[in-house]
């Protein structure tokens, strides 16, 4: 069974204090790993898809990286508007049909001004 | 353009009643997904529709849950004889198409269901 574990569960940063969120996964062959941002009372918002170890993607203050066992979401000089829950999800390889995406429980990030 | 919309945004119902939740996916998206999100839990997959193919219902927790998608667009999730453990946020998502490479899913705002 595919598993996704995110750490820490919650993270509190001062504005400008860079840090990283971790997503560890076990999957029988990775088709794709996804990062989403979720604000309170809203649905998740897509951020990145990573497909293979060594791949990196950036968007503003966020950079996502991928290894064979985990992914990191690096946040550089965060601002209060970066406060949200960040979700990681994986989709396994497979032939035919829908290969279910498994979500982690998320890291709740709070950035203090 | 318009995103995924869901209605109602909030629903309070009495135990034992039936409820219907609606999802309007992004126009042109052929894949549609329903998830359930409980407090402190990850997103729980419920059901997946792709085009005219038979839906993947393997995530539905019991036979009280059913879903349909009419005309390849709007979808309705029905929960019969609601129980308190059904209380959660029900999220709908759509994606452009299902292929060898999973396309990102775009989520609606969710319906918060409370069963009293």
HADDOCK unambig.tbl for C-alpha pairs under 7 A between the chains (distance, minus, plus):
assign (segid A and resid 31 and name CA) (segid B and resid 101 and name CA) 6.98 0.50 0.50
assign (segid A and resid 32 and name CA) (segid B and resid 102 and name CA) 6.93 0.50 0.50
assign (segid A and resid 42 and name CA) (segid B and resid 109 and name CA) 4.63 0.50 0.50
assign (segid A and resid 42 and name CA) (segid B and resid 110 and name CA) 6.79 0.50 0.50
assign (segid A and resid 43 and name CA) (segid B and resid 91 and name CA) 6.89 0.50 0.50
assign (segid A and resid 43 and name CA) (segid B and resid 107 and name CA) 5.36 0.50 0.50
assign (segid A and resid 43 and name CA) (segid B and resid 108 and name CA) 5.44 0.50 0.50
assign (segid A and resid 43 and name CA) (segid B and resid 109 and name CA) 4.44 0.50 0.50
assign (segid A and resid 43 and name CA) (segid B and resid 110 and name CA) 6.08 0.50 0.50
assign (segid A and resid 44 and name CA) (segid B and resid 107 and name CA) 5.93 0.50 0.50
assign (segid A and resid 45 and name CA) (segid B and resid 106 and name CA) 6.83 0.50 0.50
assign (segid A and resid 45 and name CA) (segid B and resid 107 and name CA) 6.80 0.50 0.50
assign (segid A and resid 46 and name CA) (segid B and resid 104 and name CA) 6.84 0.50 0.50
assign (segid A and resid 46 and name CA) (segid B and resid 106 and name CA) 6.73 0.50 0.50
assign (segid A and resid 103 and name CA) (segid B and resid 42 and name CA) 5.71 0.50 0.50
assign (segid A and resid 103 and name CA) (segid B and resid 43 and name CA) 5.78 0.50 0.50
assign (segid A and resid 104 and name CA) (segid B and resid 42 and name CA) 5.35 0.50 0.50
assign (segid A and resid 105 and name CA) (segid B and resid 40 and name CA) 6.74 0.50 0.50
assign (segid A and resid 105 and name CA) (segid B and resid 41 and name CA) 5.48 0.50 0.50
assign (segid A and resid 105 and name CA) (segid B and resid 42 and name CA) 4.11 0.50 0.50
